[in-house]
Amino acid sequence: MTRMRACQHCDEGFEVAATGRPPKFCSGKCRKAAWEAERFRKAVDEEVRLKVTVAVAKAVAAAERRENRRNETQAPGNRRNETPPHAPTQPQLTLLPAPPPRPGPLPPGPSHRTRRRLLPPPPGRSRPEA
């Protein structure tokens, strides 16, 4: 028994077998064309989203600049071409703590060149002679 189904890309009807997973597209060409169309749509959406994000960021930055200018001009006695009334202060010098003493040489220990011992063989097996 066969059933009819509409292709998701071209909306043309096609027969579907009664067993197995039903296909979404009528042919490989429609499947590839639908994949490319979806990829193009996502790229365009990403580009539009990026442009909107940049436009919003520019608008927010411009509003902040306008607000800063408004605050500067409304402050009493504050003019842009004058230096601030407070004098610059000298930075405070602080002494750093002494570094901790260096440790002495390491005590003699086992040589790193010695061969590591092998684990014993599992029960019922013997180690092959080399």
N, C-alpha and C positions, 0 to 999 in steps of 0.2 A: 504494500500500500504506500503511495506517495502523497505528499502534502505540497501545497503551494505556499510560497513565502515571497515577500517583496524585498528587493535588494536595498540595503541601507544607503547606497550611494546614488544609484540611478532610478530607484523605485520601480524597476521592471520585475515582473513576477518570474519565479523559477521554481522547479520541482525540488523537493527535499526528500531524501530517503527516510524511511520510517525508523531506522536504527541509527545510533550515533548522535553526536552533537550536531544540531542544525547549523549550517553556515549562515553568516550574516550578509554575504555578498554573492552575487550571481557568478562572478569570475575573478580570476587573479588580477585582471586589469582594473576592475572596480575596487578591489581590496587595496591595491597599491595607490590608485587615484584618491581613495578616501583617506589613506594614511598621509599622503602628501598634502591634501587639503587641510587635514587636522594639524599637521606640522606647521603649515603656513599660517593658519589661524592663531596658533599659539605664539608664533614669532611676532605677528602683528599685535596681538594682545599684550605681549611683553613690551614691545616698543611703545605702545600707547600708554601702558602703565608707567614706564620709565619717564616719558614726556610729562605725564600728569604729576609724577613725584617731583620732577625737577621744577615744574611750574609752581607747585605748592611750596617747595623749599624757597624759591626765589621770592614768592609773595610774603612768606613768613619773615625772611631776612629783611625785606624792604619795610615791612611794618615795624620790625624791631629797630631799624635805623631811624625811622620817623619818630618812634617813641623816644629813643635816646636823644635825638635832636630837640624834641619838645621839652624833655626834662632838663637838658643843659641850658636852654634859653630861659626857662622859667625860674631857675634857681637864682636867689638874690645875690648880686655881686659877682656873678660868675660870667666871665666873658671868655670867648675862645682864644683871643690873642694875648691874654695875660697869663703869667705863670702862677701856679697855685700859691696861696699865702704861706703854707708851711715850708720850713726849710728841710732839705734832705738830711737824714740822720746817718751817722757813721755806723757801719755794721759792727756788731759786737764780736770780738775775737774770743773763741773758746779753745781751751786746750783739749786735745784728744787724749784718751786714756792710753797708757803704755800697752803695747801688744803683749799677749801672754808669752811666757818663756817657751822656747822650742823644746820638744821632748828629746831625750838622749837617744843613743843608738839602740836598736832592737837587740834583745838577748839572742844568743845563738839558738837555733831551732833545727828541726829536721830539714834535710836538704830537699829541695824541690825536684831534684833529678832522680830521686829514688822511684822505683817502679811501684805502682799501686798494686796491692794484692787483689787477686780475682775472688769473686764470690764462690763459695763451694758449689759443686754441681748439684742439680736436683736429686732427690732420693731415687735410687735405682739406676742411676747413670754414673758413668765414670768419665773423668776428664781425659780427652785423647792426648797421647804423648806426641810431642813435636819433634 
